[in-house]
Amino acid sequence: MSTTTDTRKIGKNASELLFRAVALKWHGVAPLRVRHWQPTLAQAFQAVADGHPERLVDLPEGATGADGRTRDDAQSVLEAFDSWLGRNVVWLAYEMASTGQANYEEV
């Protein structure tokens, strides 16, 4: 099983890869929305990598759930983005980060 440091890196790499993919392929507000949500997405990806998709993650400033909540479970956040973007891009970003195919660590 991955260590916390490894899963934190997976979360950051997956969220950065998702942003870059959206910036290349989508137009309008999509890249800005992903960038705004990137810290939350990184936490959500990390929770999944840790084996805890039910873990609550903080929503970004100004975002609330349907009932005014400011937190949601990681799986729901990722599924919402995947449904919005389509093409399983969220899960592809996760797979690439978790297998080391995407690495955006500063040297």
HELIX and SHEET records of a PDB file:
HELIX    1   1 THR A    4  LYS A   25  1                                  22    
HELIX    2   2 ALA A   30  ALA A   49  1                                  20    
HELIX    3   3 ALA A   74  LEU A   85  1                                  12    
HELIX    4   4 VAL A   89  SER A   98  1                                  10    
SHEET    1   A 2 LEU A  56  ASP A  58  0                                        
SHEET    2   A 2 ARG A  71  ASP A  73 -1                                        
END                                                                             
